Amino acid sequence: MAKVVSINISERKGTIKMPIEKGYFKENHGLEGDAHAGNWHRQVSLLAKESIDKMKAIGLENLKTGDFAENITTEGIELYTLPIGTVLRVGEEVVLEISQIGKQCHTGCEIKNITGDCIMPREGVFAKVINGGFIKIGDEIEIIKS
C-alpha cells in the first residue's frame, strides 16, 4: 500500500521544508502557506522515501523528509516511473495530476549545497491539485488513472 509519510512546507523557495501533521491542498493552487503554491503546473512536489533512502545509502545518513523541498514524502510507490497525466487520490478528498517528472536544479540550491546532491531532478515529481482537501500523515495513495 502506498502512503504519505510526511507533509512538508516552507515559506521560501529553494529551502528545506519543515514537516507538519496535515496540510490543506487547495484546488489549482497547492499546499496553503507553501512558497511553491500558485496557479502553475508545479503546485505540489512529491518524493518517495525510497529515493531519500538511496541518498542515505551513499553516505548522507542524516537526511530527513523535507530536505529535498518536497511537499509530500511518499512510501510504497515509485513516483518517477509514473507517466505525466497520472491521477492520484491522496487520502479521502485530494486528487493530484502529475504534471512534470524531475526538474533542473537551480544554482544556489540550499538542498544541493547541504547534501552535495539533489535527487529531485531525477526522481521528484510535480502535480496540480485537481480536487482540494486535507492530507495527513498515513493517508493512502491510490493511482486512479495512468
N, C-alpha and C positions, 0 to 999 in steps of 0.2 A: 504494500500500500504506500503510495506517495503521500507525503505530508509536509506541512510547514513546520520548520524547526526554529525559525527566528523571523521577526519583523523588525526592520531597521530603518532609522530616519536620521536626516541631518538637515541643518538649516542652510548649509553652504554646499555648492557643487565641488566635486573633486576631493572631498574629505571622507574620512571613516565615518560610518553611520553607527548610531547607538541603538541597542535593542529596546523595544517597547513590548508590552504584553499583548496589545491588539492595536490595530490601526484602521481608520476609515479610508477606504479606497473609493474615491468619488468618480462617477462615470465621466469619461472623456477628460479626465484631469490627472488622476493618480493618487498617491498617498497624501492625504491632507497634512500640511505642515512640512512636507519634504521639498528640498531645493529643486529636485528634478521634475516635480509635478508641473503640469501645464498642458495646454492644448497642442500636443505634438505626438509623434509616433513612439517616443521613448518615455512614456508616462511612469512605467514601473520597471525596475530591473530585478532579475531573478538569477540566482546562482545556486548550484547544488552543493550540499555539504560534501559530497563525494569529490567535487572539484577542489574545494578548500583542503580536503584530506590529501589530495595529490601534492599540493604545495607544502603541506606539513611533512610529507614523506621525503621531500628533497632538503629537509633541514630547517624549515620555517615553522617549528612546532608551537610557537606562541601565537599563531593566528587564531582569530575567533570570528564568529559571524559578524557581518557588517564591515569587516576590514577591507573588503573589496568594493565597498559602497553599494552593495546590493540591498534592495528594499525587502526582498523575500528570500530567505535561505530555505531550500527545499531538501528533502531526503527521499530516495526511492524512485526518482525519475531522472532520466538522462536528458536534460533540457536541451542541450546544444544539438542533439540529433533530431529534434522535432522541426518540421518544416514551418516556414513563415506562413501564417494563416491558421495555425493550430489554435484551437479554442480550448481553454482550461476552465473548469469550475473549481474555485477555491473556497472551501467551507460551504455554507448554506446559500449565500447570495451572490458572491462576486464571480463575474465571468471576465476572463482576460483573453485577448487575442495576441499571439506572438507576432510582433511586427519587425523584429530585427534579431539576428544572431551574431553575437560578437560586436566589437566596436574598435575603432582606432583609439589607442590611449593618447590623451593629450599630454603635451610637455608640462613638466612640473607636477605631475600626478602624485599626490601625497601617498597614495597606496603603493605605487611602484617605488617611490623614494624610501618608504619604510621597509617594504618586503623584498625589494630587489627585482621583483617580477609582478606582473598582474595577469591573473588568469581570465579576467573579464573579457579581454579582446578575443579569446579563443572559445570560452565555454559559457560566458554570460549571455543571457537573452533579455530582450526588452519586449514590453507588451503595452497594449492600450487597454483601458478599463471599459468594457462593453456594458457591464451591469455592476453598479456600485454596491457597497455594503462593508461590513466589518470583516476583517480577517484576524484570527488569533492563532497563537502557537498551538500546534496539534491538529489544526484543520486539515482535512483530507483534500488532496488534489486529484482531480479526475480529468482525463482527456475526453472532451465531448465531441470534438471534431478535429480530424487531422488531414 
